[in-house]
Amino acid sequence: MIKYNLEIKKECENYIINNYIDRNEIKKNSDYEIKFIKISNVKNVSAYILIKYNYESVGISKNRKKSKNFYCEVVFAGLRQPTKKISIDTYKILCLFVNRFKISDMDICFDGENEIEINKSNINRFYYLFQEYINSFIDRYIYKTSFYINDPKSVEDDTDVFKKILVYDKYIKESKHKKLDDDLKNWKRLEVTINVQFKYKGFNLDDYLNDIARMAKKYFNSSSFSYEYLHLQNNLLIDRRTHRNKIL
């Protein structure tokens, strides 16, 4: 049995976490109360677990006749960053969560290059690129340098569990924190949020990965993508034996 001494911090002195909270507008939303737990010593958001109490968690607690803070939402963030160091301690703890609890949502990302700037003057071009996921009842818009499709639908793809499609300018986002080479100026990220509601081992992720990859190939005009990092993460999530002597 693996035991961890997890200490909940009341105040956050790490600017990375503060930036994460500000970027997601959590502080501005009165529905949220946030605590966080430090689980590793790396200097990025993957070193923390975020614990959130919101209307959804309180509603579940009330429906099951528990105290309002009996259930909470636990967020593991920053795991989609193959360019940043992620501690194996994070995966050890996440593996324990995954094996015991159902997953609510999961973000799957593909990175690539696209020269089309994400702004409102180009919104029709994005409508065209993602037209098969959009109908008249779907909320889609551009906010700053991000393009959103909420509750996407497609006849060809299995989008029944897709909650959101997001495309954003990764170069602009990363440039706020560090200087990047000009060769990366067209760096964009495609991110799809999947509504899982299963234990991870019982969820057929491969089918949805194929659909997301097909979407990514069209947007990035690419013939293929590497799955190496996704396969590594998958093994670390479901099989504790893969943690031995693993250095990321």
GROMACS elastic network, one bead per residue, 0.5 to 0.9 nm:
[ bonds ]
;  ai    aj funct       b0    kb
    2    92     6  0.89855   500
    4    39     6  0.88536   500
    4    93     6  0.82596   500
    6    37     6  0.64745   500
    6    38     6  0.72122   500
    6    39     6  0.69844   500
    7    36     6  0.86585   500
    7    37     6  0.59056   500
    7    38     6  0.70172   500
    7    39     6  0.85951   500
    8    35     6  0.68272   500
    8    36     6  0.58978   500
    8    38     6  0.74754   500
    9    12     6  0.69383   500
    9    35     6  0.68158   500
    9    36     6  0.59990   500
    9    37     6  0.61560   500
    9    38     6  0.77708   500
   10    35     6  0.66600   500
   10    36     6  0.77072   500
   11    35     6  0.85582   500
   11    36     6  0.88797   500
   12    15     6  0.78758   500
   12    17     6  0.72233   500
   12    18     6  0.70949   500
   12    36     6  0.82306   500
   13    16     6  0.88644   500
   13    17     6  0.81328   500
   13    18     6  0.78358   500
   14    17     6  0.55965   500
   14    18     6  0.65149   500
   14    19     6  0.88244   500
   14    43     6  0.84761   500
   14    44     6  0.89233   500
   15    19     6  0.59967   500
   15    20     6  0.85020   500
   16    19     6  0.51318   500
   16    20     6  0.62276   500
   16    21     6  0.87374   500
   16    43     6  0.76804   500
   16    44     6  0.61035   500
   16    45     6  0.61968   500
   17    21     6  0.61903   500
   17    22     6  0.85458   500
   17    44     6  0.77512   500
   17    45     6  0.59320   500
   17    48     6  0.82540   500
   18    21     6  0.51782   500
   18    22     6  0.61154   500
   18    23     6  0.84899   500
   19    22     6  0.50729   500
   19    23     6  0.59061   500
   19    24     6  0.85239   500
   20    23     6  0.51688   500
   20    24     6  0.62605   500
   20    25     6  0.85615   500
   20    26     6  0.88090   500
   20    45     6  0.74762   500
   21    24     6  0.53251   500
   21    25     6  0.61246   500
   21    26     6  0.54629   500
   21    27     6  0.65770   500
   22    26     6  0.64154   500
   22    27     6  0.65079   500
   22    28     6  0.81389   500
   23    26     6  0.78591   500
   24    27     6  0.82515   500
   25    28     6  0.53184   500
   25    29     6  0.65590   500
   26    29     6  0.52433   500
   26    30     6  0.80128   500
   26    31     6  0.85411   500
   26    32     6  0.65827   500
   26    33     6  0.84479   500
   26    34     6  0.82434   500
   27    30     6  0.73039   500
   27    32     6  0.75982   500
   27    33     6  0.84719   500
   27    34     6  0.86697   500
   28    31     6  0.89144   500
   28    32     6  0.87705   500
   29    32     6  0.60412   500
   29    33     6  0.89576   500
   30    33     6  0.77002   500
   30    54     6  0.87212   500
   31    53     6  0.76868   500
   31    54     6  0.51639   500
   31    55     6  0.62388   500
   32    52     6  0.62194   500
   32    53     6  0.55134   500
   32    55     6  0.79002   500
   33    51     6  0.81049   500
   33    52     6  0.56180   500
   33    53     6  0.51736   500
   33    54     6  0.68549   500
   34    50     6  0.68040   500
   34    51     6  0.56330   500
   34    53     6  0.67068   500
   35    49     6  0.84291   500
   35    50     6  0.59914   500
   35    51     6  0.51342   500
   35    52     6  0.66698   500
   35    53     6  0.89075   500
   36    48     6  0.63490   500
   36    49     6  0.54680   500
   36    51     6  0.57758   500
   36    52     6  0.86175   500
   37    47     6  0.84001   500
   37    48     6  0.53306   500
   37    49     6  0.50706   500
   37    50     6  0.66085   500
   37    51     6  0.79809   500
   38    41     6  0.78525   500
   38    47     6  0.58422   500
   38    49     6  0.65448   500
   39    46     6  0.85135   500
   39    47     6  0.54406   500
   39    48     6  0.55262   500
   39    49     6  0.71045   500
   39    87     6  0.88265   500
   39    89     6  0.68405   500
   39    90     6  0.62767   500
   39    93     6  0.80590   500
   40    43     6  0.86915   500
   40    46     6  0.81507   500
   40    48     6  0.72002   500
   40    86     6  0.86715   500
   40    87     6  0.62668   500
   40    88     6  0.84011   500
   40    89     6  0.61059   500
   40    90     6  0.65141   500
   41    44     6  0.87972   500
   41    47     6  0.63515   500
   41    87     6  0.75741   500
   42    45     6  0.84364   500
   42    46     6  0.77220   500
   42    47     6  0.57973   500
   42    85     6  0.69122   500
   42    86     6  0.68405   500
   42    87     6  0.65179   500
   43    46     6  0.81506   500
   43    47     6  0.68791   500
   43    85     6  0.83744   500
   44    47     6  0.59622   500
   44    48     6  0.82432   500
   44    78     6  0.74281   500
   44    84     6  0.79900   500
   44    85     6  0.80901   500
   44    86     6  0.81457   500
   45    48     6  0.58452   500
   45    49     6  0.84507   500
   45    76     6  0.85525   500
   45    77     6  0.62014   500
   45    78     6  0.54718   500
   45    79     6  0.85418   500
   46    49     6  0.75888   500
   46    76     6  0.67391   500
   46    77     6  0.54545   500
   46    79     6  0.60515   500
   46    85     6  0.87550   500
   46    86     6  0.63898   500
   46    87     6  0.79457   500
   46    90     6  0.71328   500
   47    76     6  0.88104   500
   47    77     6  0.85790   500
   47    78     6  0.84576   500
   47    86     6  0.74897   500
   47    87     6  0.73261   500
   47    89     6  0.86986   500
   47    90     6  0.67143   500
   48    75     6  0.87998   500
   48    76     6  0.71696   500
   48    77     6  0.76836   500
   48    90     6  0.81367   500
   49    74     6  0.68074   500
   49    75     6  0.58648   500
   49    76     6  0.53741   500
   49    77     6  0.74214   500
   49    90     6  0.88566   500
   50    73     6  0.81309   500
   50    74     6  0.57492   500
   50    76     6  0.66782   500
   50    77     6  0.79450   500
   51    72     6  0.66209   500
   51    73     6  0.57925   500
   51    75     6  0.64074   500
   52    57     6  0.83488   500
   52    72     6  0.58088   500
   52    73     6  0.50314   500
   52    74     6  0.63556   500
   52    75     6  0.77977   500
   53    56     6  0.79795   500
   53    57     6  0.59885   500
   53    58     6  0.69391   500
   53    68     6  0.88947   500
   53    69     6  0.69807   500
   53    71     6  0.77841   500
   53    72     6  0.51992   500
   53    73     6  0.63629   500
   54    57     6  0.54217   500
   54    58     6  0.60991   500
   54    59     6  0.84047   500
   54    72     6  0.75891   500
   54    73     6  0.79105   500
   55    58     6  0.51514   500
   55    59     6  0.58451   500
   55    60     6  0.85718   500
   56    59     6  0.50492   500
   56    60     6  0.62880   500
   56    61     6  0.86972   500
   56    72     6  0.85685   500
   56    73     6  0.86506   500
   57    60     6  0.51784   500
   57    61     6  0.62792   500
   57    62     6  0.87424   500
   57    68     6  0.78019   500
   57    69     6  0.76239   500
   57    70     6  0.82661   500
   57    71     6  0.55207   500
   57    72     6  0.52105   500
   57    73     6  0.66018   500
   58    61     6  0.50471   500
   58    62     6  0.62177   500
   58    63     6  0.86265   500
   58    67     6  0.82643   500
   58    69     6  0.63935   500
   58    70     6  0.79053   500
   58    71     6  0.69173   500
   58    72     6  0.76667   500
   59    62     6  0.51663   500
   59    63     6  0.61176   500
   59    64     6  0.86068   500
   59    68     6  0.76743   500
   60    63     6  0.51421   500
   60    64     6  0.62371   500
   60    65     6  0.85521   500
   60    66     6  0.84708   500
   60    68     6  0.83448   500
   60    70     6  0.89075   500
   60    71     6  0.70998   500
   61    64     6  0.52702   500
   61    65     6  0.61118   500
   61    67     6  0.61620   500
   61    68     6  0.53257   500
   61    69     6  0.70223   500
   61    70     6  0.59471   500
   61    71     6  0.58204   500
   61    72     6  0.87620   500
   62    66     6  0.56858   500
   62    67     6  0.68885   500
   62    68     6  0.62024   500
   63    66     6  0.76475   500
   64    67     6  0.89772   500
   65    68     6  0.86529   500
   66    69     6  0.80148   500
   66    70     6  0.60740   500
   66    71     6  0.83833   500
   67    70     6  0.52696   500
   67    71     6  0.83640   500
   68    71     6  0.72977   500
   69    72     6  0.66656   500
   73   104     6  0.87008   500
   76    79     6  0.72837   500
   76    90     6  0.86240   500
   76    94     6  0.76516   500
   77    80     6  0.80348   500
   78    81     6  0.61731   500
   78    84     6  0.89298   500
   78    86     6  0.84301   500
   79    82     6  0.78936   500
   79    84     6  0.89798   500
   79    86     6  0.72120   500
   79   233     6  0.86434   500
   80    83     6  0.89277   500
   80   107     6  0.82043   500
   80   108     6  0.76552   500
   80   109     6  0.68294   500
   80   230     6  0.87689   500
   81    84     6  0.54540   500
   81    85     6  0.79263   500
   81    86     6  0.80937   500
   82    85     6  0.74460   500
   82    86     6  0.82850   500
   82   229     6  0.69703   500
   85   248     6  0.65589   500
   86    89     6  0.84217   500
   86    90     6  0.71531   500
   86    91     6  0.83884   500
   86   248     6  0.64345   500
   87    90     6  0.55039   500
   87    91     6  0.72445   500
   87   247     6  0.79545   500
   87   248     6  0.67617   500
   88    91     6  0.51968   500
   88    92     6  0.62748   500
   88    93     6  0.88282   500
   88   236     6  0.86842   500
   88   243     6  0.69836   500
   88   246     6  0.70784   500
   88   247     6  0.68725   500
   88   248     6  0.68244   500
   89    92     6  0.50059   500
   89    93     6  0.63424   500
   89    94     6  0.85188   500
   89   243     6  0.88813   500
   90    93     6  0.54086   500
   90    94     6  0.60631   500
   90    95     6  0.84944   500
   91    95     6  0.57879   500
   91    96     6  0.85465   500
   91   233     6  0.83692   500
   91   236     6  0.62800   500
   91   237     6  0.64269   500
   91   240     6  0.89213   500
   91   243     6  0.79926   500
   92    95     6  0.52366   500
   92    96     6  0.66323   500
   92   236     6  0.77683   500
   92   237     6  0.78426   500
   92   240     6  0.70999   500
   92   243     6  0.70976   500
   93    96     6  0.52432   500
   93    97     6  0.65646   500
   93    98     6  0.87992   500
   94    97     6  0.50471   500
   94    98     6  0.60676   500
   94    99     6  0.85950   500
   94   236     6  0.89438   500
   94   237     6  0.67345   500
   95    98     6  0.50478   500
   95    99     6  0.61374   500
   95   100     6  0.86236   500
   95   236     6  0.71182   500
   95   238     6  0.61072   500
   95   239     6  0.75952   500
   95   240     6  0.70795   500
   96    99     6  0.53450   500
   96   100     6  0.63353   500
   96   101     6  0.85596   500
   96   237     6  0.83957   500
   96   238     6  0.88076   500
   96   240     6  0.87101   500
   97   100     6  0.52823   500
   97   101     6  0.57365   500
   97   102     6  0.84066   500
   97   103     6  0.88488   500
   98   101     6  0.55820   500
   98   102     6  0.68307   500
   98   103     6  0.69919   500
   98   199     6  0.67013   500
   98   200     6  0.62038   500
   98   201     6  0.83934   500
   98   237     6  0.69816   500
   98   238     6  0.73991   500
   99   102     6  0.81110   500
   99   199     6  0.69937   500
   99   200     6  0.73235   500
   99   201     6  0.78227   500
   99   237     6  0.84374   500
   99   238     6  0.71416   500
  100   199     6  0.76916   500
  101   198     6  0.83237   500
  101   199     6  0.62235   500
  101   200     6  0.85594   500
  102   196     6  0.80457   500
  102   197     6  0.58754   500
  102   200     6  0.68834   500
  103   106     6  0.74722   500
  103   195     6  0.83016   500
  103   196     6  0.59084   500
  103   197     6  0.54206   500
  103   198     6  0.57795   500
  103   199     6  0.58906   500
  103   200     6  0.65600   500
  104   194     6  0.84630   500
  104   195     6  0.60447   500
  104   196     6  0.54292   500
  104   198     6  0.74607   500
  105   163     6  0.85988   500
  105   193     6  0.65652   500
  105   194     6  0.55062   500
  105   196     6  0.55817   500
  105   197     6  0.73393   500
  106   192     6  0.82235   500
  106   193     6  0.56111   500
  106   194     6  0.52010   500
  106   195     6  0.67301   500
  106   196     6  0.69958   500
  107   191     6  0.63888   500
  107   192     6  0.56009   500
  107   194     6  0.62296   500
  108   190     6  0.82764   500
  108   191     6  0.56136   500
  108   192     6  0.53380   500
  108   193     6  0.64594   500
  108   194     6  0.76308   500
  108   209     6  0.79199   500
  108   212     6  0.81196   500
  108   230     6  0.89717   500
  109   189     6  0.67610   500
  109   190     6  0.55454   500
  109   192     6  0.64659   500
  109   193     6  0.88506   500
  109   212     6  0.85025   500
  110   188     6  0.87141   500
  110   189     6  0.59105   500
  110   190     6  0.52781   500
  110   191     6  0.66145   500
  110   192     6  0.89796   500
  110   212     6  0.83636   500
  110   213     6  0.75789   500
  110   216     6  0.67314   500
  110   225     6  0.80059   500
  111   170     6  0.84699   500
  111   187     6  0.71918   500
  111   188     6  0.59687   500
  111   190     6  0.62758   500
  111   191     6  0.86777   500
  111   216     6  0.83068   500
  111   220     6  0.84351   500
  111   225     6  0.89353   500
  112   186     6  0.80171   500
  112   187     6  0.57929   500
  112   188     6  0.56724   500
  112   189     6  0.65122   500
  112   190     6  0.82281   500
  112   216     6  0.83277   500
  112   219     6  0.88326   500
  112   220     6  0.58976   500
  112   222     6  0.83815   500
  113   184     6  0.79167   500
  113   185     6  0.83373   500
  113   188     6  0.56995   500
  113   189     6  0.83537   500
  113   219     6  0.89151   500
  113   220     6  0.58821   500
  113   221     6  0.85476   500
  114   117     6  0.80204   500
  114   186     6  0.53240   500
  114   187     6  0.66634   500
  114   188     6  0.64424   500
  114   219     6  0.74493   500
  114   220     6  0.56726   500
  114   221     6  0.80423   500
  115   185     6  0.82310   500
  115   186     6  0.51609   500
  115   187     6  0.82292   500
  115   188     6  0.87917   500
  116   119     6  0.88816   500
  116   122     6  0.76468   500
  116   125     6  0.84724   500
  116   126     6  0.89339   500
  116   186     6  0.79355   500
  117   121     6  0.89315   500
  117   122     6  0.70993   500
  117   145     6  0.78055   500
  117   169     6  0.79278   500
  117   186     6  0.82547   500
  118   121     6  0.83258   500
  118   122     6  0.65978   500
  118   123     6  0.76009   500
  118   126     6  0.83384   500
  118   142     6  0.74304   500
  118   143     6  0.87760   500
  118   144     6  0.76903   500
  118   146     6  0.61959   500
  118   147     6  0.68540   500
  118   167     6  0.82817   500
  118   168     6  0.70908   500
  118   169     6  0.69360   500
  119   122     6  0.56136   500
  119   123     6  0.66042   500
  119   142     6  0.64654   500
  119   143     6  0.76214   500
  119   144     6  0.64707   500
  119   145     6  0.58152   500
  119   146     6  0.76252   500
  119   147     6  0.81652   500
  120   123     6  0.50299   500
  120   124     6  0.84098   500
  120   141     6  0.83811   500
  120   142     6  0.60356   500
  120   143     6  0.79291   500
  120   144     6  0.81034   500
  120   145     6  0.87875   500
  121   124     6  0.77795   500
  121   125     6  0.89061   500
  122   125     6  0.54063   500
  122   126     6  0.67409   500
  122   127     6  0.89300   500
  123   126     6  0.51713   500
  123   127     6  0.62433   500
  123   128     6  0.87148   500
  123   141     6  0.77156   500
  123   142     6  0.69132   500
  123   147     6  0.82166   500
  124   128     6  0.62075   500
  124   129     6  0.86608   500
  125   128     6  0.50787   500
  125   129     6  0.62341   500
  125   130     6  0.87171   500
  126   130     6  0.60986   500
  126   131     6  0.79026   500
  126   147     6  0.77916   500
  127   130     6  0.53894   500
  127   131     6  0.52619   500
  127   132     6  0.89523   500
  127   134     6  0.76361   500
  127   140     6  0.86006   500
  128   132     6  0.83667   500
  129   132     6  0.81891   500
  129   218     6  0.76824   500
  129   219     6  0.66348   500
  130   133     6  0.56768   500
  130   134     6  0.68044   500
  130   149     6  0.88731   500
  130   215     6  0.81606   500
  130   219     6  0.81816   500
  131   134     6  0.51720   500
  131   135     6  0.77534   500
  132   135     6  0.79254   500
  132   152     6  0.88095   500
  132   153     6  0.74246   500
  132   154     6  0.56046   500
  132   155     6  0.75723   500
  132   156     6  0.83055   500
  133   138     6  0.87216   500
  133   149     6  0.79712   500
  133   151     6  0.87880   500
  133   152     6  0.50533   500
  133   155     6  0.82918   500
  133   157     6  0.89183   500
  133   159     6  0.84994   500
  133   165     6  0.89716   500
  134   137     6  0.80189   500
  134   138     6  0.60314   500
  134   139     6  0.83054   500
  134   140     6  0.77043   500
  134   149     6  0.74258   500
  134   151     6  0.88600   500
  134   152     6  0.61140   500
  134   153     6  0.63660   500
  134   154     6  0.76420   500
  135   138     6  0.55223   500
  135   139     6  0.86980   500
  135   152     6  0.82583   500
  135   153     6  0.75763   500
  136   139     6  0.81901   500
  138   149     6  0.71304   500
  138   150     6  0.63722   500
  138   151     6  0.64887   500
  138   152     6  0.67852   500
  138   153     6  0.83042   500
  139   148     6  0.79573   500
  139   149     6  0.59920   500
  139   150     6  0.53596   500
  139   151     6  0.74900   500
  139   152     6  0.85530   500
  140   147     6  0.74852   500
  140   148     6  0.53517   500
  140   150     6  0.62204   500
  140   152     6  0.89581   500
  141   146     6  0.84244   500
  141   147     6  0.58963   500
  141   148     6  0.54613   500
  141   149     6  0.68961   500
  142   145     6  0.70317   500
  142   146     6  0.55796   500
  142   148     6  0.62252   500
  143   146     6  0.53208   500
  143   147     6  0.64647   500
  143   148     6  0.78548   500
  144   147     6  0.83517   500
  145   167     6  0.85131   500
  145   168     6  0.58219   500
  145   169     6  0.58498   500
  145   172     6  0.81783   500
  145   173     6  0.88578   500
  146   166     6  0.68859   500
  146   167     6  0.56550   500
  146   169     6  0.66448   500
  147   165     6  0.81013   500
  147   166     6  0.56453   500
  147   167     6  0.51190   500
  147   168     6  0.62687   500
  148   164     6  0.70964   500
  148   165     6  0.58157   500
  148   167     6  0.67088   500
  148   168     6  0.86953   500
  149   152     6  0.59967   500
  149   163     6  0.85729   500
  149   164     6  0.56310   500
  149   165     6  0.50099   500
  149   166     6  0.64709   500
  150   162     6  0.85817   500
  150   163     6  0.61356   500
  150   165     6  0.65223   500
  150   166     6  0.85449   500
  151   159     6  0.85693   500
  151   160     6  0.87411   500
  151   161     6  0.87332   500
  151   162     6  0.63863   500
  151   164     6  0.55106   500
  151   165     6  0.79771   500
  152   159     6  0.67494   500
  152   160     6  0.84141   500
  152   162     6  0.64176   500
  152   163     6  0.67902   500
  152   164     6  0.63960   500
  152   165     6  0.69859   500
  153   157     6  0.81049   500
  153   158     6  0.83950   500
  153   159     6  0.56629   500
  153   160     6  0.72655   500
  153   162     6  0.79607   500
  154   157     6  0.54537   500
  154   158     6  0.72026   500
  154   159     6  0.61475   500
  154   160     6  0.86482   500
  155   158     6  0.78071   500
  155   159     6  0.83645   500
  156   159     6  0.86642   500
  156   211     6  0.88137   500
  157   160     6  0.86311   500
  157   208     6  0.82259   500
  157   211     6  0.58060   500
  157   212     6  0.86504   500
  158   161     6  0.75080   500
  158   162     6  0.81909   500
  158   207     6  0.77818   500
  158   208     6  0.67188   500
  158   211     6  0.70051   500
  159   163     6  0.83497   500
  159   194     6  0.87916   500
  159   208     6  0.78970   500
  159   211     6  0.82685   500
  160   163     6  0.83475   500
  160   195     6  0.87035   500
  161   193     6  0.84859   500
  161   194     6  0.55048   500
  161   195     6  0.50101   500
  161   196     6  0.68882   500
  161   208     6  0.87207   500
  162   165     6  0.76038   500
  162   192     6  0.69434   500
  162   193     6  0.59780   500
  162   195     6  0.61550   500
  162   208     6  0.88639   500
  163   192     6  0.75381   500
  163   193     6  0.54184   500
  163   194     6  0.56640   500
  163   195     6  0.61522   500
  164   191     6  0.81439   500
  164   192     6  0.57044   500
  164   193     6  0.51180   500
  164   194     6  0.74097   500
  165   190     6  0.74388   500
  165   191     6  0.59812   500
  165   193     6  0.65676   500
  166   189     6  0.80562   500
  166   190     6  0.59006   500
  166   191     6  0.50738   500
  166   192     6  0.62115   500
  166   193     6  0.82398   500
  167   170     6  0.89535   500
  167   188     6  0.69989   500
  167   189     6  0.56221   500
  167   191     6  0.62301   500
  167   192     6  0.87091   500
  168   171     6  0.89263   500
  168   172     6  0.88850   500
  168   173     6  0.84308   500
  168   188     6  0.57756   500
  168   189     6  0.55301   500
  168   190     6  0.68775   500
  168   191     6  0.83256   500
  169   172     6  0.56159   500
  169   173     6  0.64152   500
  169   174     6  0.88134   500
  169   185     6  0.89290   500
  169   186     6  0.77817   500
  169   187     6  0.64710   500
  169   189     6  0.65293   500
  170   173     6  0.50155   500
  170   174     6  0.59886   500
  170   175     6  0.83129   500
  170   185     6  0.87735   500
  170   186     6  0.83649   500
  170   187     6  0.55900   500
  170   189     6  0.58599   500
  171   174     6  0.53171   500
  171   175     6  0.58962   500
  171   176     6  0.88286   500
  171   180     6  0.76544   500
  171   184     6  0.64749   500
  171   185     6  0.57302   500
  171   186     6  0.68801   500
  171   187     6  0.52336   500
  171   188     6  0.67769   500
  172   175     6  0.50975   500
  172   176     6  0.67190   500
  172   185     6  0.79122   500
  172   187     6  0.85218   500
  173   176     6  0.57658   500
  173   177     6  0.77875   500
  174   177     6  0.56246   500
  174   178     6  0.64130   500
  174   179     6  0.80548   500
  174   180     6  0.77417   500
  175   178     6  0.51345   500
  175   179     6  0.55867   500
  175   180     6  0.61594   500
  176   179     6  0.78964   500
  180   183     6  0.82385   500
  180   184     6  0.69505   500
  180   185     6  0.82555   500
  181   184     6  0.57842   500
  181   185     6  0.75394   500
  182   185     6  0.52932   500
  182   186     6  0.87279   500
  183   186     6  0.76764   500
  183   187     6  0.87248   500
  184   187     6  0.53000   500
  185   188     6  0.87286   500
  188   220     6  0.86193   500
  190   212     6  0.88097   500
  190   215     6  0.88268   500
  190   216     6  0.68244   500
  190   219     6  0.85231   500
  191   212     6  0.87452   500
  192   212     6  0.73471   500
  194   208     6  0.86253   500
  195   198     6  0.89983   500
  196   199     6  0.80434   500
  196   200     6  0.80061   500
  196   203     6  0.71357   500
  197   200     6  0.87452   500
  197   203     6  0.86341   500
  198   201     6  0.80627   500
  198   202     6  0.62360   500
  198   203     6  0.61100   500
  199   202     6  0.54287   500
  199   203     6  0.66442   500
  200   203     6  0.53060   500
  200   204     6  0.83688   500
  200   205     6  0.85382   500
  200   237     6  0.85878   500
  200   238     6  0.78130   500
  201   204     6  0.78834   500
  201   238     6  0.71239   500
  203   206     6  0.88903   500
  204   207     6  0.63293   500
  204   208     6  0.76937   500
  205   208     6  0.55017   500
  205   209     6  0.62027   500
  205   210     6  0.88491   500
  206   210     6  0.62626   500
  206   211     6  0.87846   500
  207   210     6  0.54085   500
  207   211     6  0.66740   500
  207   212     6  0.89760   500
  208   211     6  0.50440   500
  208   212     6  0.61764   500
  208   213     6  0.84724   500
  209   212     6  0.51051   500
  209   213     6  0.59588   500
  209   214     6  0.85043   500
  210   213     6  0.50847   500
  210   214     6  0.61799   500
  210   215     6  0.86961   500
  211   214     6  0.51513   500
  211   215     6  0.64009   500
  211   216     6  0.87183   500
  212   215     6  0.50376   500
  212   216     6  0.61519   500
  212   217     6  0.86491   500
  213   217     6  0.60561   500
  213   218     6  0.86641   500
  213   224     6  0.80509   500
  213   225     6  0.73367   500
  214   217     6  0.51499   500
  214   218     6  0.65093   500
  214   219     6  0.88332   500
  214   224     6  0.88478   500
  215   218     6  0.53725   500
  215   219     6  0.63600   500
  215   220     6  0.86556   500
  216   219     6  0.51052   500
  216   220     6  0.58407   500
  216   221     6  0.78243   500
  216   222     6  0.77237   500
  216   224     6  0.89806   500
  216   225     6  0.85450   500
  217   220     6  0.53674   500
  217   221     6  0.53277   500
  217   223     6  0.59726   500
  217   224     6  0.66293   500
  217   225     6  0.78034   500
  218   222     6  0.68195   500
  218   223     6  0.84974   500
  219   222     6  0.79164   500
  220   223     6  0.88820   500
  222   225     6  0.76105   500
  226   229     6  0.75303   500
  226   230     6  0.84251   500
  227   230     6  0.52341   500
  227   231     6  0.60732   500
  227   232     6  0.85875   500
  228   231     6  0.52492   500
  228   232     6  0.62372   500
  228   233     6  0.87434   500
  229   232     6  0.50383   500
  229   233     6  0.62293   500
  229   234     6  0.85878   500
  230   233     6  0.51096   500
  230   234     6  0.60833   500
  230   235     6  0.87026   500
  231   235     6  0.62617   500
  231   236     6  0.86376   500
  232   235     6  0.53357   500
  232   236     6  0.63057   500
  232   237     6  0.87389   500
  233   236     6  0.50716   500
  233   237     6  0.61532   500
  233   238     6  0.88548   500
  234   237     6  0.51841   500
  234   238     6  0.64621   500
  234   239     6  0.84450   500
  235   238     6  0.55138   500
  235   239     6  0.56555   500
  235   240     6  0.82651   500
  235   242     6  0.66914   500
  236   239     6  0.57447   500
  236   240     6  0.66022   500
  236   241     6  0.82928   500
  236   242     6  0.58795   500
  236   243     6  0.65012   500
  237   240     6  0.74856   500
  237   242     6  0.89779   500
  238   242     6  0.88362   500
  239   242     6  0.58361   500
  239   243     6  0.78036   500
  240   243     6  0.54890   500
  240   244     6  0.78075   500
  241   244     6  0.59888   500
  242   245     6  0.81832   500
  242   246     6  0.71067   500
  243   246     6  0.53626   500
  243   247     6  0.85634   500
  244   247     6  0.88597   500
